[in-house]
Amino acid sequence: MQERRQVARWQLDKEAGLVFDGGISSIPCTVEDISTSGMKISLSRDLFHEAFSSFRLALTEGLVFDMGAHVAWHDNAYEKNIYGLSFNRIEESAISWISEHVKNNLPVN
């Protein structure tokens, strides 16, 4: 399959939490890979694609970003729902964190 992404993603494999608009509790997920333009996440729940239009991604208790995305693709594997998300809204602080983290820690995928 030919890669169509404009920006390369980097492997992260980090446990995180998603909180959607109107939601109170965090939904556990794994951020498989990430870039400043999108990410791949996996979680045990199957969600409406529209849910990703506005959410908070909590990478740690003190590292939470407000984002919006559309679902580019969705798959099921090993009893997990895997979503490829393309950001349509991302905080500047999230872009800075991703860029800095990638530069210092992660090999290009």
Backbone bond lengths (Angstrom), bond angles and torsions (degrees), N, CA, C in turn:
res aa  C-N    CA-C-N  psi(-1)  N-CA   C-N-CA  omega(-1)  CA-C   N-CA-C  phi
1 M - - - 1.445 - - 1.526 108.73 -
2 Q 1.298 116.59 135.53 1.458 121.83 -178.53 1.527 110.31 -82.38
3 E 1.332 115.90 133.18 1.460 121.85 178.47 1.525 109.51 -70.28
4 R 1.338 116.92 128.99 1.461 120.89 -178.95 1.521 112.51 -112.65
5 R 1.302 118.14 -2.94 1.457 120.29 -178.03 1.517 111.30 -68.85
6 Q 1.330 115.10 140.95 1.456 121.11 175.72 1.529 110.60 -79.64
7 V 1.334 117.00 -32.28 1.459 122.90 -178.07 1.532 107.91 -119.81
8 A 1.333 117.25 128.10 1.465 121.33 179.98 1.525 110.30 -65.84
9 R 1.316 115.73 147.39 1.460 120.67 175.51 1.523 109.05 -103.75
10 W 1.328 114.54 154.96 1.453 120.32 -179.05 1.517 110.00 -118.52
11 Q 1.338 115.30 139.42 1.461 121.27 178.30 1.518 109.47 -60.59
12 L 1.317 116.58 133.59 1.457 121.34 177.94 1.520 110.87 -124.80
13 D 1.324 118.32 -47.00 1.466 123.28 -179.17 1.529 111.61 46.13
14 K 1.335 115.87 54.42 1.456 121.92 -176.38 1.522 110.30 -117.26
15 E 1.336 114.87 131.34 1.461 120.14 174.46 1.519 108.42 -66.28
16 A 1.323 116.53 138.86 1.457 121.77 -177.71 1.523 108.59 -149.70
17 G 1.314 115.34 -175.82 1.452 120.98 176.91 1.509 110.39 -136.68
18 L 1.318 115.60 145.89 1.465 122.50 176.79 1.518 108.62 -113.73
19 V 1.321 116.17 133.95 1.459 121.13 172.39 1.519 106.53 -126.04
20 F 1.317 115.76 123.13 1.451 121.21 -177.68 1.518 110.63 -97.30
21 D 1.327 117.14 158.35 1.461 121.33 178.61 1.520 109.84 -50.06
22 G 1.307 115.60 130.18 1.452 121.02 -179.49 1.518 113.08 83.52
23 G 1.319 117.06 -9.48 1.460 120.76 -179.89 1.516 111.67 -84.83
24 I 1.304 115.43 148.23 1.458 120.62 -179.73 1.521 110.39 -104.22
25 S 1.315 115.95 -46.32 1.460 118.99 -176.41 1.525 111.01 -98.11
26 S 1.307 113.75 155.29 1.455 122.16 -179.00 1.528 110.05 -82.52
27 I 1.322 116.35 141.60 1.463 122.16 175.36 1.524 107.03 -100.75
28 P 1.331 117.90 119.36 1.471 119.79 -179.39 1.523 111.65 -64.91
29 C 1.328 114.99 141.11 1.450 121.35 177.13 1.523 108.64 -150.60
30 T 1.316 115.63 172.70 1.456 121.84 172.21 1.514 107.49 -121.90
31 V 1.336 115.59 126.40 1.457 120.46 173.79 1.524 105.54 -85.31
32 E 1.327 115.59 105.67 1.466 121.26 -176.13 1.526 111.36 -73.09
33 D 1.336 115.68 -49.27 1.455 120.85 176.44 1.517 108.86 -148.78
34 I 1.342 116.03 162.31 1.462 119.87 -173.52 1.521 110.31 -154.04
35 S 1.309 114.98 152.62 1.464 123.32 170.21 1.523 106.63 -146.84
36 T 1.301 116.33 -179.28 1.466 119.10 177.87 1.528 111.97 -74.83
37 S 1.334 117.28 -7.30 1.466 119.46 -180.00 1.532 113.66 -112.57
38 G 1.333 118.29 -9.39 1.455 119.49 179.35 1.506 112.95 178.76
39 M 1.329 115.81 -178.29 1.463 120.94 179.25 1.521 110.23 -158.02
40 K 1.318 114.19 162.25 1.461 121.38 172.71 1.517 106.57 -114.09
41 I 1.329 115.81 126.84 1.460 120.26 178.03 1.520 109.70 -125.82
42 S 1.324 115.04 155.58 1.461 120.36 173.83 1.523 108.50 -130.28
43 L 1.324 114.88 144.05 1.455 120.94 178.69 1.517 109.46 -155.32
44 S 1.318 115.72 164.52 1.462 119.41 -175.94 1.523 112.59 -79.80
45 R 1.322 117.97 -18.80 1.458 121.37 -177.75 1.514 111.92 -94.90
46 D 1.322 115.17 148.55 1.460 122.05 173.05 1.524 106.52 -96.75
47 L 1.325 116.85 121.36 1.459 121.29 -175.27 1.520 111.38 -113.65
48 F 1.338 115.54 151.92 1.457 119.92 171.45 1.518 108.00 -62.40
49 H 1.305 117.32 137.08 1.459 120.84 -178.88 1.527 112.01 -59.03
50 E 1.335 116.80 -32.36 1.458 121.31 -179.51 1.523 111.96 -64.23
51 A 1.324 118.01 -22.31 1.466 121.30 -178.97 1.519 111.63 -59.59
52 F 1.322 117.26 -28.44 1.462 120.76 -176.37 1.528 113.00 -79.96
53 S 1.333 117.95 0.38 1.466 119.77 -179.41 1.525 111.42 -67.02
54 S 1.318 117.60 -24.46 1.461 121.52 177.10 1.526 108.95 -154.54
55 F 1.329 116.10 116.22 1.462 120.47 -179.61 1.514 110.22 -154.01
56 R 1.332 115.26 166.52 1.461 122.00 172.08 1.516 107.66 -112.53
57 L 1.311 116.03 134.97 1.454 122.83 176.70 1.516 107.30 -107.43
58 A 1.329 116.79 117.99 1.463 122.49 179.02 1.520 108.43 -104.33
59 L 1.339 115.55 105.17 1.468 120.45 177.80 1.520 111.03 -82.62
60 T 1.318 116.82 -34.28 1.465 124.14 170.00 1.519 105.42 -143.78
61 E 1.317 116.78 175.05 1.458 119.58 -178.74 1.527 111.83 -59.32
62 G 1.317 117.39 -36.63 1.457 120.83 -178.86 1.519 114.63 -97.07
63 L 1.314 117.69 0.19 1.463 121.73 -176.20 1.530 108.88 -120.61
64 V 1.333 114.93 89.90 1.467 122.26 -175.43 1.526 108.17 -126.47
65 F 1.328 116.67 132.17 1.454 121.81 -178.59 1.525 110.24 -123.48
66 D 1.340 115.93 139.02 1.460 121.73 172.19 1.524 107.77 -87.68
67 M 1.326 115.77 131.31 1.458 121.03 -175.52 1.517 110.55 -143.42
68 G 1.312 114.40 166.38 1.451 122.60 169.88 1.515 107.19 -142.39
69 A 1.322 116.54 144.58 1.462 119.83 -177.29 1.516 109.81 -152.98
70 H 1.322 114.87 162.74 1.459 119.09 167.55 1.536 106.72 -115.03
71 V 1.301 114.99 152.61 1.464 121.38 -178.82 1.524 107.89 -82.35
72 A 1.328 115.85 114.29 1.463 121.12 177.97 1.522 110.33 -79.63
73 W 1.335 116.45 -34.40 1.455 121.39 176.79 1.524 109.33 -159.57
74 H 1.332 115.85 160.76 1.463 123.00 -179.53 1.516 107.79 -143.39
75 D 1.332 116.07 136.82 1.461 121.05 -179.41 1.520 108.61 -142.75
76 N 1.318 116.57 163.54 1.466 123.30 174.73 1.514 108.11 -122.11
77 A 1.326 116.19 132.94 1.463 120.89 176.74 1.525 108.60 -156.00
78 Y 1.313 115.83 135.28 1.469 121.77 176.13 1.526 111.57 52.52
79 E 1.318 116.27 44.87 1.458 123.76 178.58 1.526 112.67 61.34
80 K 1.311 117.39 25.65 1.466 123.14 176.73 1.525 109.46 -121.55
81 N 1.314 115.76 148.57 1.459 122.43 170.95 1.516 106.41 -97.37
82 I 1.304 116.50 125.93 1.457 122.46 -177.27 1.523 107.66 -114.90
83 Y 1.332 115.47 127.93 1.453 121.68 -177.21 1.526 110.06 -121.02
84 G 1.305 116.06 132.18 1.453 122.26 169.24 1.511 107.14 -98.18
85 L 1.323 116.26 114.84 1.460 121.41 -175.68 1.518 111.20 -109.06
86 S 1.312 115.96 140.44 1.451 122.81 174.31 1.531 106.77 -114.87
87 F 1.337 116.72 118.07 1.457 120.25 -176.81 1.525 111.33 -67.08
88 N 1.330 115.67 134.70 1.456 120.37 169.28 1.522 110.53 -114.87
89 R 1.340 115.02 -6.01 1.466 121.95 174.11 1.515 107.28 -152.98
90 I 1.341 115.49 126.95 1.464 120.20 179.67 1.523 108.18 -150.11
91 E 1.326 116.42 134.69 1.454 121.19 179.39 1.524 111.15 -64.88
92 E 1.311 115.83 147.74 1.467 120.98 176.39 1.526 110.68 -59.17
93 S 1.334 117.42 -36.27 1.465 120.46 179.06 1.530 111.04 -64.81
94 A 1.328 117.56 -32.49 1.469 120.78 177.28 1.519 110.20 -69.67
95 I 1.334 116.58 -42.16 1.466 120.08 178.03 1.523 109.79 -60.90
96 S 1.337 116.90 -43.98 1.467 120.93 179.36 1.520 111.22 -63.14
97 W 1.352 116.89 -44.62 1.458 119.81 -179.21 1.521 110.73 -63.03
98 I 1.327 117.26 -47.36 1.469 120.98 -179.48 1.521 109.86 -59.76
99 S 1.312 117.08 -48.62 1.466 120.83 -178.56 1.520 111.53 -60.50
100 E 1.311 117.51 -45.86 1.467 121.62 -179.28 1.527 111.26 -67.29
101 H 1.321 116.55 -44.50 1.465 120.70 -179.34 1.525 110.37 -62.04
102 V 1.304 116.13 -44.55 1.463 121.02 179.79 1.530 110.64 -62.75
103 K 1.307 115.81 -47.04 1.460 120.58 -178.11 1.527 111.13 -59.67
104 N 1.327 117.34 -38.17 1.464 121.02 -174.68 1.528 115.12 -91.33
105 N 1.330 118.73 -22.03 1.457 118.99 -167.42 1.520 118.13 -128.33
106 L 1.292 117.94 -25.42 1.453 118.04 -164.32 1.521 113.57 -121.48
107 P 1.330 116.12 139.92 1.472 119.15 173.59 1.522 109.58 -77.79
108 V 1.300 116.46 150.78 1.467 121.17 176.91 1.516 109.00 -65.75
109 N 1.343 116.38 136.28 1.468 122.60 179.43 1.506 110.19 -85.72
